[in-house]
Amino acid sequence: MLTEMGVETGVNADALNEAVMLIREGVHAPIVSHMAGLYKKSSCV
């Protein structure tokens, strides 16, 4: 949300999502995250 507002956070959302996906492969429990649930690999348009 901050990034969309033009505030620089220093967080790389793509790298964060890749890390979550990698961890998800090795963990035998659901990863609950608002960011992981909302992350889109392609645009809606």
mmCIF file of the N, C-alpha and C atoms, coordinates in Angstrom:
data_MODEL
# 
_entry.id   MODEL 
# 
loop_
_atom_site.group_PDB 
_atom_site.id 
_atom_site.type_symbol 
_atom_site.label_atom_id 
_atom_site.label_alt_id 
_atom_site.label_comp_id 
_atom_site.label_asym_id 
_atom_site.label_entity_id 
_atom_site.label_seq_id 
_atom_site.pdbx_PDB_ins_code 
_atom_site.Cartn_x 
_atom_site.Cartn_y 
_atom_site.Cartn_z 
_atom_site.occupancy 
_atom_site.B_iso_or_equiv 
_atom_site.pdbx_formal_charge 
_atom_site.auth_seq_id 
_atom_site.auth_comp_id 
_atom_site.auth_asym_id 
_atom_site.auth_atom_id 
_atom_site.pdbx_PDB_model_num 
ATOM 1   N N  . MET A 1 1  ? 0.823  -1.173  0.000   1.00 0.00 ? 1  MET A N  1 
ATOM 2   C CA . MET A 1 1  ? 0.000  0.000   0.000   1.00 0.00 ? 1  MET A CA 1 
ATOM 3   C C  . MET A 1 1  ? 0.878  1.251   0.000   1.00 0.00 ? 1  MET A C  1 
ATOM 4   N N  . LEU A 1 2  ? 1.912  1.252   0.801   1.00 0.00 ? 2  LEU A N  1 
ATOM 5   C CA . LEU A 1 2  ? 2.791  2.422   0.848   1.00 0.00 ? 2  LEU A CA 1 
ATOM 6   C C  . LEU A 1 2  ? 3.474  2.650   -0.494  1.00 0.00 ? 2  LEU A C  1 
ATOM 7   N N  . THR A 1 3  ? 3.924  1.576   -1.120  1.00 0.00 ? 3  THR A N  1 
ATOM 8   C CA . THR A 1 3  ? 4.582  1.699   -2.412  1.00 0.00 ? 3  THR A CA 1 
ATOM 9   C C  . THR A 1 3  ? 3.632  2.294   -3.439  1.00 0.00 ? 3  THR A C  1 
ATOM 10  N N  . GLU A 1 4  ? 2.382  1.860   -3.418  1.00 0.00 ? 4  GLU A N  1 
ATOM 11  C CA . GLU A 1 4  ? 1.381  2.395   -4.341  1.00 0.00 ? 4  GLU A CA 1 
ATOM 12  C C  . GLU A 1 4  ? 1.132  3.879   -4.100  1.00 0.00 ? 4  GLU A C  1 
ATOM 13  N N  . MET A 1 5  ? 1.378  4.339   -2.887  1.00 0.00 ? 5  MET A N  1 
ATOM 14  C CA . MET A 1 5  ? 1.199  5.753   -2.548  1.00 0.00 ? 5  MET A CA 1 
ATOM 15  C C  . MET A 1 5  ? 2.460  6.565   -2.846  1.00 0.00 ? 5  MET A C  1 
ATOM 16  N N  . GLY A 1 6  ? 3.508  5.887   -3.347  1.00 0.00 ? 6  GLY A N  1 
ATOM 17  C CA . GLY A 1 6  ? 4.739  6.578   -3.687  1.00 0.00 ? 6  GLY A CA 1 
ATOM 18  C C  . GLY A 1 6  ? 5.751  6.645   -2.559  1.00 0.00 ? 6  GLY A C  1 
ATOM 19  N N  . VAL A 1 7  ? 5.502  5.922   -1.472  1.00 0.00 ? 7  VAL A N  1 
ATOM 20  C CA . VAL A 1 7  ? 6.426  5.904   -0.338  1.00 0.00 ? 7  VAL A CA 1 
ATOM 21  C C  . VAL A 1 7  ? 7.417  4.759   -0.546  1.00 0.00 ? 7  VAL A C  1 
ATOM 22  N N  . GLU A 1 8  ? 8.705  5.080   -0.544  1.00 0.00 ? 8  GLU A N  1 
ATOM 23  C CA . GLU A 1 8  ? 9.736  4.064   -0.719  1.00 0.00 ? 8  GLU A CA 1 
ATOM 24  C C  . GLU A 1 8  ? 9.902  3.276   0.571   1.00 0.00 ? 8  GLU A C  1 
ATOM 25  N N  . THR A 1 9  ? 9.686  1.951   0.503   1.00 0.00 ? 9  THR A N  1 
ATOM 26  C CA . THR A 1 9  ? 9.782  1.109   1.694   1.00 0.00 ? 9  THR A CA 1 
ATOM 27  C C  . THR A 1 9  ? 11.079 0.309   1.740   1.00 0.00 ? 9  THR A C  1 
ATOM 28  N N  . GLY A 1 10 ? 11.705 0.114   0.589   1.00 0.00 ? 10 GLY A N  1 
ATOM 29  C CA . GLY A 1 10 ? 12.902 -0.710  0.538   1.00 0.00 ? 10 GLY A CA 1 
ATOM 30  C C  . GLY A 1 10 ? 12.591 -2.196  0.474   1.00 0.00 ? 10 GLY A C  1 
ATOM 31  N N  . VAL A 1 11 ? 11.308 -2.543  0.444   1.00 0.00 ? 11 VAL A N  1 
ATOM 32  C CA . VAL A 1 11 ? 10.892 -3.940  0.380   1.00 0.00 ? 11 VAL A CA 1 
ATOM 33  C C  . VAL A 1 11 ? 10.656 -4.307  -1.079  1.00 0.00 ? 11 VAL A C  1 
ATOM 34  N N  . ASN A 1 12 ? 11.287 -5.377  -1.529  1.00 0.00 ? 12 ASN A N  1 
ATOM 35  C CA . ASN A 1 12 ? 11.092 -5.872  -2.884  1.00 0.00 ? 12 ASN A CA 1 
ATOM 36  C C  . ASN A 1 12 ? 9.972  -6.906  -2.835  1.00 0.00 ? 12 ASN A C  1 
ATOM 37  N N  . ALA A 1 13 ? 8.777  -6.526  -3.275  1.00 0.00 ? 13 ALA A N  1 
ATOM 38  C CA . ALA A 1 13 ? 7.606  -7.400  -3.183  1.00 0.00 ? 13 ALA A CA 1 
ATOM 39  C C  . ALA A 1 13 ? 7.789  -8.670  -4.001  1.00 0.00 ? 13 ALA A C  1 
ATOM 40  N N  . ASP A 1 14 ? 8.445  -8.580  -5.156  1.00 0.00 ? 14 ASP A N  1 
ATOM 41  C CA . ASP A 1 14 ? 8.668  -9.770  -5.973  1.00 0.00 ? 14 ASP A CA 1 
ATOM 42  C C  . ASP A 1 14 ? 9.578  -10.761 -5.254  1.00 0.00 ? 14 ASP A C  1 
ATOM 43  N N  . ALA A 1 15 ? 10.651 -10.268 -4.648  1.00 0.00 ? 15 ALA A N  1 
ATOM 44  C CA . ALA A 1 15 ? 11.572 -11.137 -3.913  1.00 0.00 ? 15 ALA A CA 1 
ATOM 45  C C  . ALA A 1 15 ? 10.890 -11.731 -2.686  1.00 0.00 ? 15 ALA A C  1 
ATOM 46  N N  . LEU A 1 16 ? 10.076 -10.940 -2.017  1.00 0.00 ? 16 LEU A N  1 
ATOM 47  C CA . LEU A 1 16 ? 9.340  -11.431 -0.851  1.00 0.00 ? 16 LEU A CA 1 
ATOM 48  C C  . LEU A 1 16 ? 8.394  -12.555 -1.251  1.00 0.00 ? 16 LEU A C  1 
ATOM 49  N N  . ASN A 1 17 ? 7.689  -12.375 -2.357  1.00 0.00 ? 17 ASN A N  1 
ATOM 50  C CA . ASN A 1 17 ? 6.772  -13.411 -2.822  1.00 0.00 ? 17 ASN A CA 1 
ATOM 51  C C  . ASN A 1 17 ? 7.527  -14.680 -3.216  1.00 0.00 ? 17 ASN A C  1 
ATOM 52  N N  . GLU A 1 18 ? 8.666  -14.536 -3.875  1.00 0.00 ? 18 GLU A N  1 
ATOM 53  C CA . GLU A 1 18 ? 9.469  -15.707 -4.243  1.00 0.00 ? 18 GLU A CA 1 
ATOM 54  C C  . GLU A 1 18 ? 9.923  -16.465 -2.998  1.00 0.00 ? 18 GLU A C  1 
ATOM 55  N N  . ALA A 1 19 ? 10.312 -15.748 -1.953  1.00 0.00 ? 19 ALA A N  1 
ATOM 56  C CA . ALA A 1 19 ? 10.726 -16.388 -0.703  1.00 0.00 ? 19 ALA A CA 1 
ATOM 57  C C  . ALA A 1 19 ? 9.568  -17.148 -0.073  1.00 0.00 ? 19 ALA A C  1 
ATOM 58  N N  . VAL A 1 20 ? 8.387  -16.552 -0.080  1.00 0.00 ? 20 VAL A N  1 
ATOM 59  C CA . VAL A 1 20 ? 7.205  -17.222 0.479   1.00 0.00 ? 20 VAL A CA 1 
ATOM 60  C C  . VAL A 1 20 ? 6.905  -18.491 -0.307  1.00 0.00 ? 20 VAL A C  1 
ATOM 61  N N  . MET A 1 21 ? 6.982  -18.420 -1.625  1.00 0.00 ? 21 MET A N  1 
ATOM 62  C CA . MET A 1 21 ? 6.704  -19.595 -2.453  1.00 0.00 ? 21 MET A CA 1 
ATOM 63  C C  . MET A 1 21 ? 7.730  -20.699 -2.196  1.00 0.00 ? 21 MET A C  1 
ATOM 64  N N  . LEU A 1 22 ? 8.984  -20.329 -2.017  1.00 0.00 ? 22 LEU A N  1 
ATOM 65  C CA . LEU A 1 22 ? 10.036 -21.305 -1.735  1.00 0.00 ? 22 LEU A CA 1 
ATOM 66  C C  . LEU A 1 22 ? 9.805  -21.972 -0.381  1.00 0.00 ? 22 LEU A C  1 
ATOM 67  N N  . ILE A 1 23 ? 9.493  -21.184 0.623   1.00 0.00 ? 23 ILE A N  1 
ATOM 68  C CA . ILE A 1 23 ? 9.230  -21.720 1.959   1.00 0.00 ? 23 ILE A CA 1 
ATOM 69  C C  . ILE A 1 23 ? 7.985  -22.597 1.946   1.00 0.00 ? 23 ILE A C  1 
ATOM 70  N N  . ARG A 1 24 ? 6.975  -22.177 1.200   1.00 0.00 ? 24 ARG A N  1 
ATOM 71  C CA . ARG A 1 24 ? 5.719  -22.927 1.111   1.00 0.00 ? 24 ARG A CA 1 
ATOM 72  C C  . ARG A 1 24 ? 5.960  -24.359 0.627   1.00 0.00 ? 24 ARG A C  1 
ATOM 73  N N  . GLU A 1 25 ? 6.949  -24.539 -0.262  1.00 0.00 ? 25 GLU A N  1 
ATOM 74  C CA . GLU A 1 25 ? 7.267  -25.874 -0.776  1.00 0.00 ? 25 GLU A CA 1 
ATOM 75  C C  . GLU A 1 25 ? 7.809  -26.796 0.313   1.00 0.00 ? 25 GLU A C  1 
ATOM 76  N N  . GLY A 1 26 ? 8.535  -26.246 1.293   1.00 0.00 ? 26 GLY A N  1 
ATOM 77  C CA . GLY A 1 26 ? 9.180  -27.069 2.302   1.00 0.00 ? 26 GLY A CA 1 
ATOM 78  C C  . GLY A 1 26 ? 8.438  -27.191 3.616   1.00 0.00 ? 26 GLY A C  1 
ATOM 79  N N  . VAL A 1 27 ? 7.444  -26.359 3.822   1.00 0.00 ? 27 VAL A N  1 
ATOM 80  C CA . VAL A 1 27 ? 6.701  -26.358 5.080   1.00 0.00 ? 27 VAL A CA 1 
ATOM 81  C C  . VAL A 1 27 ? 5.397  -27.121 4.883   1.00 0.00 ? 27 VAL A C  1 
ATOM 82  N N  . HIS A 1 28 ? 5.083  -27.962 5.815   1.00 0.00 ? 28 HIS A N  1 
ATOM 83  C CA . HIS A 1 28 ? 3.858  -28.755 5.696   1.00 0.00 ? 28 HIS A CA 1 
ATOM 84  C C  . HIS A 1 28 ? 2.720  -28.141 6.494   1.00 0.00 ? 28 HIS A C  1 
ATOM 85  N N  . ALA A 1 29 ? 2.596  -26.834 6.388   1.00 0.00 ? 29 ALA A N  1 
ATOM 86  C CA . ALA A 1 29 ? 1.519  -26.101 7.045   1.00 0.00 ? 29 ALA A CA 1 
ATOM 87  C C  . ALA A 1 29 ? 1.196  -24.893 6.173   1.00 0.00 ? 29 ALA A C  1 
ATOM 88  N N  . PRO A 1 30 ? -0.029 -24.448 6.202   1.00 0.00 ? 30 PRO A N  1 
ATOM 89  C CA . PRO A 1 30 ? -0.379 -23.289 5.379   1.00 0.00 ? 30 PRO A CA 1 
ATOM 90  C C  . PRO A 1 30 ? 0.345  -22.024 5.843   1.00 0.00 ? 30 PRO A C  1 
ATOM 91  N N  . ILE A 1 31 ? 0.737  -21.215 4.904   1.00 0.00 ? 31 ILE A N  1 
ATOM 92  C CA . ILE A 1 31 ? 1.350  -19.929 5.212   1.00 0.00 ? 31 ILE A CA 1 
ATOM 93  C C  . ILE A 1 31 ? 0.257  -18.879 5.068   1.00 0.00 ? 31 ILE A C  1 
ATOM 94  N N  . VAL A 1 32 ? -0.115 -18.286 6.170   1.00 0.00 ? 32 VAL A N  1 
ATOM 95  C CA . VAL A 1 32 ? -1.187 -17.298 6.179   1.00 0.00 ? 32 VAL A CA 1 
ATOM 96  C C  . VAL A 1 32 ? -0.562 -15.912 6.078   1.00 0.00 ? 32 VAL A C  1 
ATOM 97  N N  . SER A 1 33 ? -0.893 -15.214 5.001   1.00 0.00 ? 33 SER A N  1 
ATOM 98  C CA . SER A 1 33 ? -0.330 -13.887 4.778   1.00 0.00 ? 33 SER A CA 1 
ATOM 99  C C  . SER A 1 33 ? -1.252 -13.105 3.861   1.00 0.00 ? 33 SER A C  1 
ATOM 100 N N  . HIS A 1 34 ? -1.558 -11.882 4.237   1.00 0.00 ? 34 HIS A N  1 
ATOM 101 C CA . HIS A 1 34 ? -2.382 -11.039 3.370   1.00 0.00 ? 34 HIS A CA 1 
ATOM 102 C C  . HIS A 1 34 ? -1.646 -10.767 2.062   1.00 0.00 ? 34 HIS A C  1 
ATOM 103 N N  . MET A 1 35 ? -0.359 -10.532 2.144   1.00 0.00 ? 35 MET A N  1 
ATOM 104 C CA . MET A 1 35 ? 0.431  -10.229 0.953   1.00 0.00 ? 35 MET A CA 1 
ATOM 105 C C  . MET A 1 35 ? 0.475  -11.422 0.007   1.00 0.00 ? 35 MET A C  1 
ATOM 106 N N  . ALA A 1 36 ? 0.690  -12.608 0.544   1.00 0.00 ? 36 ALA A N  1 
ATOM 107 C CA . ALA A 1 36 ? 0.765  -13.800 -0.295  1.00 0.00 ? 36 ALA A CA 1 
ATOM 108 C C  . ALA A 1 36 ? -0.570 -14.069 -0.969  1.00 0.00 ? 36 ALA A C  1 
ATOM 109 N N  . GLY A 1 37 ? -1.648 -13.790 -0.273  1.00 0.00 ? 37 GLY A N  1 
ATOM 110 C CA . GLY A 1 37 ? -2.971 -14.013 -0.849  1.00 0.00 ? 37 GLY A CA 1 
ATOM 111 C C  . GLY A 1 37 ? -3.350 -12.998 -1.904  1.00 0.00 ? 37 GLY A C  1 
ATOM 112 N N  . LEU A 1 38 ? -2.788 -11.816 -1.840  1.00 0.00 ? 38 LEU A N  1 
ATOM 113 C CA . LEU A 1 38 ? -3.138 -10.753 -2.774  1.00 0.00 ? 38 LEU A CA 1 
ATOM 114 C C  . LEU A 1 38 ? -2.164 -10.610 -3.932  1.00 0.00 ? 38 LEU A C  1 
ATOM 115 N N  . TYR A 1 39 ? -1.016 -11.219 -3.806  1.00 0.00 ? 39 TYR A N  1 
ATOM 116 C CA . TYR A 1 39 ? 0.016  -11.048 -4.821  1.00 0.00 ? 39 TYR A CA 1 
ATOM 117 C C  . TYR A 1 39 ? -0.441 -11.631 -6.151  1.00 0.00 ? 39 TYR A C  1 
ATOM 118 N N  . LYS A 1 40 ? -0.259 -10.875 -7.212  1.00 0.00 ? 40 LYS A N  1 
ATOM 119 C CA . LYS A 1 40 ? -0.659 -11.310 -8.552  1.00 0.00 ? 40 LYS A CA 1 
ATOM 120 C C  . LYS A 1 40 ? 0.575  -11.377 -9.439  1.00 0.00 ? 40 LYS A C  1 
ATOM 121 N N  . LYS A 1 41 ? 0.677  -12.428 -10.213 1.00 0.00 ? 41 LYS A N  1 
ATOM 122 C CA . LYS A 1 41 ? 1.803  -12.557 -11.126 1.00 0.00 ? 41 LYS A CA 1 
ATOM 123 C C  . LYS A 1 41 ? 1.558  -11.814 -12.434 1.00 0.00 ? 41 LYS A C  1 
ATOM 124 N N  . SER A 1 42 ? 0.300  -11.535 -12.755 1.00 0.00 ? 42 SER A N  1 
ATOM 125 C CA . SER A 1 42 ? -0.009 -10.790 -13.973 1.00 0.00 ? 42 SER A CA 1 
ATOM 126 C C  . SER A 1 42 ? -1.070 -9.748  -13.671 1.00 0.00 ? 42 SER A C  1 
ATOM 127 N N  . SER A 1 43 ? -1.155 -8.773  -14.537 1.00 0.00 ? 43 SER A N  1 
ATOM 128 C CA . SER A 1 43 ? -2.124 -7.702  -14.315 1.00 0.00 ? 43 SER A CA 1 
ATOM 129 C C  . SER A 1 43 ? -3.532 -8.177  -14.654 1.00 0.00 ? 43 SER A C  1 
ATOM 130 N N  . CYS A 1 44 ? -4.507 -7.464  -14.168 1.00 0.00 ? 44 CYS A N  1 
ATOM 131 C CA . CYS A 1 44 ? -5.908 -7.804  -14.404 1.00 0.00 ? 44 CYS A CA 1 
ATOM 132 C C  . CYS A 1 44 ? -6.344 -7.435  -15.813 1.00 0.00 ? 44 CYS A C  1 
ATOM 133 N N  . VAL A 1 45 ? -5.624 -6.540  -16.422 1.00 0.00 ? 45 VAL A N  1 
ATOM 134 C CA . VAL A 1 45 ? -6.041 -6.024  -17.733 1.00 0.00 ? 45 VAL A CA 1 
ATOM 135 C C  . VAL A 1 45 ? -5.316 -6.731  -18.831 1.00 0.00 ? 45 VAL A C  1 
# 
